[in-house]
Amino acid sequence: MMLKAWHLIAMVTWFAGLFYLPRLYVYHAMSNDQISIDRFKIMERKLYFGITTPGAVTTLILGFWMLYDYAWAAFGGQLWLTMKYFLIAMLTAYHIYCGKLLYDFKHDRNQHSHVWYRWFNEIPVLLLIAIILLAVLKPV
């Protein structure tokens, strides 16, 4: 039970970062003055490397640990679990892409509008809903 609790704490941390980072990108894409641009670069870097990435790594490590300890024996091979891990792979790819966007902003090479980032910001919400529903309901 303690393992699952720490897994959920790490997951909440990861998602908090994934919800806020693209919102920073929205404001960064709208910024015109150098002081704001520099401030957003610092905030984005600290959020990505100080909160979001440690949350992701901890979530994944603890998730694989739980899979090894008991989930695979109980649910291995079931479609809902396969779908959940596919969505987690998509979430991980989203996280990595956020890092690519961070790199682009760092080097003043952003290619997207603030409107694009507003839509991009909705992806982790949809993934969270789907992952939680699969984990709780365990549909056949």
C-alpha positions in Angstrom: 0.0 0.0 0.0 2.8 2.4 0.8 4.3 1.8 -2.6 1.0 2.7 -4.3 0.7 5.9 -2.1 4.2 7.1 -3.2 3.3 6.2 -6.8 0.2 8.4 -6.6 2.1 11.3 -5.0 4.7 11.2 -7.7 2.0 10.9 -10.4 0.2 14.0 -9.0 3.6 15.9 -9.1 4.2 14.8 -12.7 0.8 15.9 -13.8 1.0 19.2 -11.9 4.1 20.0 -14.0 2.5 18.8 -17.2 -0.5 21.0 -16.6 1.5 24.1 -15.7 4.4 23.9 -18.2 2.4 24.3 -21.4 0.5 27.2 -19.6 3.9 28.9 -19.1 4.5 28.3 -22.8 1.3 30.1 -23.6 2.4 33.2 -21.7 6.0 32.9 -23.0 4.7 32.8 -26.6 2.8 36.0 -25.9 5.7 37.8 -24.3 7.5 40.6 -26.2 9.8 42.2 -23.6 13.2 40.6 -22.7 12.6 40.7 -18.9 9.5 38.5 -19.3 11.1 36.2 -21.8 14.1 35.6 -19.5 11.8 35.0 -16.5 9.8 32.4 -18.4 12.9 30.6 -19.4 14.0 30.3 -15.8 10.5 29.2 -14.6 10.1 26.6 -17.4 13.6 25.1 -16.8 13.0 24.9 -13.0 9.6 23.4 -13.5 10.7 20.8 -16.1 13.9 19.7 -14.4 13.1 20.3 -10.8 9.5 19.1 -10.5 8.0 17.5 -13.6 10.9 15.2 -14.6 11.6 13.9 -11.1 7.8 13.2 -10.8 7.8 11.4 -14.1 10.9 9.2 -13.3 9.6 8.4 -9.8 6.1 7.6 -11.1 7.5 5.2 -13.8 10.0 3.5 -11.5 7.3 2.9 -8.8 4.8 1.9 -11.5 7.1 -0.8 -12.9 7.9 -1.9 -9.4 4.2 -2.4 -8.7 3.8 -4.2 -12.0 6.7 -6.5 -11.1 5.5 -7.1 -7.5 1.8 -7.9 -8.1 0.0 -6.2 -11.0 1.4 -8.5 -13.7 0.5 -11.7 -11.8 -3.1 -10.4 -11.2 -3.8 -8.5 -14.4 -1.0 -9.3 -16.9 -2.2 -9.6 -20.5 -5.6 -8.0 -19.9 -6.5 -5.4 -22.5 -7.2 -2.6 -20.0 -3.7 -2.9 -18.6 -2.1 -2.9 -22.1 -4.2 0.2 -23.0 -3.1 1.9 -19.8 0.6 1.3 -20.5 0.1 2.5 -24.1 -1.4 5.8 -22.7 1.5 6.1 -20.3 3.9 5.7 -23.2 2.0 8.5 -24.9 2.2 10.6 -21.8 6.0 10.0 -21.6 6.4 11.1 -25.2 4.4 14.2 -24.4 6.7 14.9 -21.5 9.8 14.5 -23.7 8.2 16.7 -26.4 7.7 19.4 -23.7 11.4 19.2 -23.1 12.0 19.8 -26.8 9.8 22.8 -26.7 11.7 24.0 -23.6 14.9 23.7 -25.6 13.4 25.7 -28.5 12.2 28.5 -26.2 15.7 28.5 -24.5 17.3 29.2 -27.9 14.6 31.6 -29.0 13.3 29.2 -31.7 9.7 28.8 -30.7 7.6 28.0 -33.8 4.1 27.9 -32.2 1.5 30.5 -31.3 -0.1 30.9 -27.9 -3.3 29.5 -29.3 -1.4 26.3 -30.3 -0.1 26.0 -26.8 -3.6 26.4 -25.4 -4.7 23.3 -27.3 -1.5 21.5 -26.6 -2.2 22.0 -22.9 -5.3 19.9 -23.1 -3.5 16.7 -24.0 -2.4 15.6 -20.5 -6.0 16.3 -19.2 -7.4 13.7 -21.7 -4.6 11.2 -21.0 -5.1 11.6 -17.2 -8.9 10.9 -17.5 -8.3 7.9 -19.7 -5.5 6.4 -17.5 -7.5 6.9 -14.3 -10.6 5.4 -15.7 -8.7 2.4 -16.9 -6.9 1.9 -13.6 -10.1 2.3 -11.5 -12.7 0.5 -13.6 -10.4 -2.2 -15.1 -12.8 -2.9 -18.0 -12.6 -6.3 -19.5 
